[in-house]
């Protein structure tokens, strides 16, 4: 019997919370993730849906996704646009869209899932 798929092994150490999944899924569905500078020069991250107002995104979520090669940006100043990398598309192909919004966590760290 064969072991875990190559994709599952490649992502075995990747831990994504529900918040990470929501951002990735939204981007896969066409929402734009952008960073803007506020008046004090701090980066503000917003997810721009196809219809409706933008929603704030925690900078730690964006940092984790970028550090793990799931998103990249055009690195423009003062506003950058982010996109899903090939790795993120592979992760999303392994894990069906919508699953994480259906299942409620049963304990403190249940919102983190290994892929």
N, C-alpha and C positions, 0 to 999 in steps of 0.2 A: 504494500500500500504506500503510495507516495506521501511525502511529508507536506508541510504547508507550502502554498504557492510561493513562487518567487516574489510576487508583489507583497504578499503578507509578510514574508521574511524581511523584505526591504524596508517595510514600515513598522517593524516590530517594536522599535524603541520610540516611536512617535506617539506622544500622548496628547490627544486633542479633547478639550472640554466641549460642552454644549455650545458655549460662546464661540469657540474656534469654528466648530461645524456650521453654526448659523452664518458666520461671515463667509466661509468658503461656499456654502450652498447658495447664499444670496448672490455672490459674484458669479457662480456658475449659471444662475438664472438671469444674468444680465445687469445686476446692480453694479454701480461703479463705486469703488473705494477710492477716496481722495484724501490727501492731507493738505491742510491749509495752515498758514501762520496766523495766530491771533495778534492783537495789537502789541502784546508784550514779547512777541517772537516765539511763543510756544506752539508746537505742532498740535493741531486739532484734526482728528480723523473722523470722517463721516462717510457713511454708506448711502449713496444716492440711488433710490429705487427708480424704476422706469417711470413711475407715476407717484407723486407725493413728495413730502418734505424729506430732507436727509435725516438720518439717525446717527447719533454719536457712536463711535466705536472706541473701546478702551485701548489706549496706546500699547499696553502690555500684550493685548491680543495681536495687534498688528506686528509688534516686535517679534513675538514668538513665531508667527506664520512666516515672516521674512527670514528670521534666523534659521528656520528649518527648511528653507527653500520652497515654500508653498506659494508665496507671492513675491512679486518683484515690482519695481516702479520705474518710471521714466526719470526719476530723481530731479524733477524740475523745481525751481524756486520761483515764487513762494507757494505754488500748489503743485502737487505731484499726483499722478494717477497710477493706480496699482492694477495688476492683472494676475490671473492664476498662472502658475508655471506648469510645465509638463508633469512635474511630480504631483502637484495638487490635483491635476486631472486624473492621474493614476489613482490617487487616494480616493477621490470621489467615485471612480469607477469600481473600486473594491467595496466601498461602503455606500449602499443605496441612499439617495437623497431622502430626507424627511424622517429617517429612523430615529434620530436623536431628539426630535421635537415630540415624539410620541411617547417614549418611555421615560417616566419620571425616575430620578435617582433614588435608590433605596437606602443609601448611607452617605456619609460626608464626602467621600471621594468618588462617588458613583458617576459624577458628571465628567470624569476623565476616562477616556477610553483609549486603549492601545489599538493601533491599526496594524 
